[in-house]
Amino acid sequence: MKNSFIVFRLLSALFVSAGLLGNTAQAHFQLLYTPESALNEAQATDIALVFSHPFHNGYPMSMGTPQEFYVIQDRGEGIPTRTTDLREYLKPVSWKNSDQESGDAFVANLPKSVTRSIGDYSFVLVPEPYYEAAEDKYIQQYTRTMINVGGAPGSWDAPLGLPVEIVPLDKPYANWVGGVFRGVVLSNGEPVANAEIEIEYLNHDPLIDQAIFDPIGKIEAPQGSFGTMSVRANDRGEITIGLPKEGWWGICALDLDNGESFNDKDLSVDAVLWVRAYAP
């Protein structure tokens, strides 16, 4: 394909696309949600940790206690990074969708001191593996959401050294609607050729103070396959994703586990990255 990328270009709110593979299933996505990704100054930050189906406002699946939840601050310019464990801020909640289906989730109300300096902040969640009975396997999604304070970028394009991750080639916190986001899928630090990628738009905003998804969606898909969209990375593990709508877009690279198991069941190890698009 042109420029050797598998290009996923969404051309309008109707999701007319190139390179689309049909998929009517609702994908599992680990949310690591905060309303805004580009802050002018430090402020208290609320984050929702929910395992759900972000486009369809599907039922929230119950999470176990996160194995890891931390933030990496990076101002660039040779300034050392700072990693802060955030598990002390986690508060368990029962998260609901508009049908009042509920699942165990977590909310973190972070004080202003966590983002007290300018630069990039990478929030990382390593959840407890989730047992999916329908597939008789476990799912564990290494999830990253980035915000920036003050407009001074750090090393936003640097790998974090996670077992699996999507490394940005564009700032994930500063994108205009109508542009594209590019990234590279890594497993154990190496690009994953032809990795399977799922994309979902966060169609129902999380209302953190109520622990519920907004029952009113932003868009209506013309057909089931537009809810969870699928592409393949190219032979260098690179992906390009169109951003036709304001808000958060979840990108998930599937099955990067190399045959791992958990509790004598198959373990699907996925990498999730959330990308924020802003309207001009």
Stockholm file with secondary structure:
# STOCKHOLM 1.0

chainA/1-280         MKNSFIVFRLLSALFVSAGLLGNTAQAHFQLLYTPESALNEAQATDIALVFSHPFHNGYPMSMGTPQEFYVIQDRGEGIPTRTTDLREYLKPVSWKNSDQESGDAFVANLPKSVTRSIGDYSFVLVPEPYYEAAEDKYIQQYTRTMINVGGAPGSWDAPLGLPVEIVPLDKPYANWVGGVFRGVVLSNGEPVANAEIEIEYLNHDPLIDQAIFDPIGKIEAPQGSFGTMSVRANDRGEITIGLPKEGWWGICALDLDNGESFNDKDLSVDAVLWVRAYAP
#=GR chainA/1-280 SS CGGGCCEEEECSTTCCEESCBCCCSCCCEEEEECSCSEESSCCCEEEEEEEECTTTTCCCBCCCCCSEEEEEEECCTTCCCEEEECGGGEEEEEEECTTCCEEEEEEEEECGGGGCSSEEEEEEEECCCEEETTTTEEEEEEEEEEEEETTCCCSTTSCCCCSEEEEESSCTTCEETTCEEEEEEEETTEECTTCEEEEEECCSCEETTTTEECSSCSCCCSSGGGTSEEEECCTTSEEEEECCSSEEEEEEECCCSSSCEETTEEEEEEEEEEEEEECC
#=GC SS_cons         CGGGCCEEEECSTTCCEESCBCCCSCCCEEEEECSCSEESSCCCEEEEEEEECTTTTCCCBCCCCCSEEEEEEECCTTCCCEEEECGGGEEEEEEECTTCCEEEEEEEEECGGGGCSSEEEEEEEECCCEEETTTTEEEEEEEEEEEEETTCCCSTTSCCCCSEEEEESSCTTCEETTCEEEEEEEETTEECTTCEEEEEECCSCEETTTTEECSSCSCCCSSGGGTSEEEECCTTSEEEEECCSSEEEEEEECCCSSSCEETTEEEEEEEEEEEEEECC
//
